[in-house]
């Protein structure tokens, strides 16, 4: 078995390309600490009253640091009183320049959380708490969209984040 | 031609295309109903046959991605084993049982989808706690068991051939088929456990609870390798059938093709967590490790790109192509069998690049579960795989039927409308995804679409019209070839029955490579599974139907 000259060049280039992709991803992971969602905690959807999800809404943790505790269910996001009237798509207000940590779980089936123009994308798997933290630096209105199929009225499940 | 083999191959391939007909027909109507302009213009229109959007989407996924592919692969694997080992298949009765199981599975899926559209709309990933009626899972189990029996027939035939050819190298085509089946069998154990232990009992009411995170892990143990299960037969065609069809005679480097098949077999399974990058119950460390293997599995595809490119260059030069690029223009662009595969390869360039983007853990956050993802896999499975299978159909159907293809022109029009339509589909749906459109969503009714999202979804519906024309051309030609074609075809087709003797013997030591594949699978899946299994806090989630928020009783 002999390796053609051009094939050797090609394979070397491919090795370099894939190798540099891996290196870039590892640098992002290890040095810049850009990590994907990781194991947070389990939660029983039947007993949310004894968990952090008993108290939904926007919580100020420190200057420019907020937690958004939200429940996803067929077919609304529930952010408590801070999200506006119950049953309607929530509107969450956040001051510009804050870092927001989302804590989301599901009451029933799998949902998703995606925020327009921001690096947050979570599967909301029942029985698990999903957590992701992102900065909101630009003012504007951004939609929170359920991006995991959740049954008959999935297409209408959304909310809004207003960065003021 | 051997009678049993001919019928087996013919029936599998026609049944596969029967499944594809109903599945593919849904696709264009889905693009229409995702388009806000279409929904505004025709607010009362429904999708034909599977009239509820998510029922149609489930049919589209299950019939195209599971039944079309698996039944086609079973048929083409029989064909390759029979023609390349140059002997009758061993285990013909088993092969017939396999066919009947797959066919009954297909019928079961039609019955459940048509009878119970709301409850069976769990899509082709059937994530719990959504639970479909039992018949849905029974249909899938029959399909998988049938495919296992098909695998057995291929390996029995190989072992008979090996006894007759003790020192010969395995011909390239069955080598690819065998590597594919080994990888598929290993991967399918995940989904088999998920369906038999968790989902079917939940659907039958034997257990009241599910564990969604564990189910997702088991599903994706299978879910990513299965896309390579669909792709490898297309590679087999590019490596072993296209060289003859295009005029190159033989592939540029057979040993490297075998290395590529082995790499696909080994690196397909340890990658599945890249579908769960956004999952809460999987540690970010294991997400990073699976990222590395996902990038590794791109290497055999890059090797294939070179090998097939070089083979096509030989073909083009044989046909008078000159200079650096001239050989590209002297390909058989007007032969539907070749043109379909070439269009498939062009799709695979964008499909492959978008795949690398999806695999890049952090970048995945931007596109995960947006319509970018179906845009990607319609370039790979809807483009490269489907077009190659269609090319194979145009080549094999006349041989099996004994009659020439009814219309070459119709076939060419079909290939180019599919290629162009799917490219436009991919581009528009990908742009929509970047504008925030979620995947698997009846977006035409969504209240939250941005202006850009609306524009791209409307453009996407235009690609649906082109693809609908292509589907009609494809099936008109199949029916006319079967029943109206008069011109006889004398037997021809696949003839390479010898493996390249310079192939290193170590490449054919299946035991060794199966060991490596199993070892790697254990290495990168054991801990994520242990993390996902929690006997005290897991298995607490009630069962739901997609129809509404009340748990199932």
Interface residues (C-beta under 8 A of the other chain):
Chain A: X1 X3 X4 X6 X7 X10 X11 X14 X15 X18 X21 X22 X24 X25 X26 X28 X29 X34 X35 X36 X37 X38 X39 X40 X42 X44 X45 X46 X73 X74 X75 X89 X108 X109 X110 X112 X114 X116 X117 X119 X120 X121 X122 X123 X124 X125 X126 X127 X128 X129 X130 X131 X143 X145 X146 X147 X148 X149 X150 X151 X152 X154 X155 X156 X158
Chain B: X54 X118 X121 X123 X127 X129 X130 X211 X212 X213 X216 X252 X253 X255 X256 X276 X277 X278 X279 X280 X281 X282 X283 X284 X285 X287 X288 X291 X292 X295 X296 X298 X299 X302 X303 X306 X307 X310 X356 X360 X361 X362 X364 X365 X366 X368 X369 X370 X436 X438 X439 X440 X441 X442 X443 X444 X445 X446 X447 X448 X450 X502 X503 X504 X531 X534 X537 X538 X540 X541 X542 X544 X545 X546 X547 X548 X549 X551
